[in-house]
Amino acid sequence: MMQSLRRSGGSLVMTIPKSFIEQNKLNDGSSVELFLSGNKLTIEARKKPKYNLADLMAEMPNKMPMVKGWDNSESVGLERY
């Protein structure tokens, strides 16, 4: 697939094909990783990480102080949803 480069400010830009965008569920602000090897440029769509509580808790230091009453405090935002 051939693409033309265009000037935008001090940079050159190119478009990403719609099929690649749809296949990888990309949108404005999505992150992609660029790999350079000689005269080759490869673009890899990065998947948004999905976290679960067990994995996040496993990363916590062992000696984290407990905050008394934290689990009984009133909701102040969207934490219930």
C-alpha positions, 0 to 999 in steps of 0.5 A: 500500500502506497501512502503520500506524506504531507507537511504539517508544521515541521513534521511529515504526516501520513494517514492510517487506513480505515481498515487498520483503525476498525480492525484494532478499534482505534480512535483519536488519542489511541496509542500505537507503538512505532518500530524502526529498523533501517528504512522500515517503520512498523506500527503496532496497535497497543491494547488498553490494559485491563486491570483487576483488583487481585493483580493490583493488590498483588503489586502493593507493598506488604507493609501498607498501612491500614486506614481505619474506617476507610471501608465504612466511609461514605461514597463521594464519587462514582465508586459505587458504579 
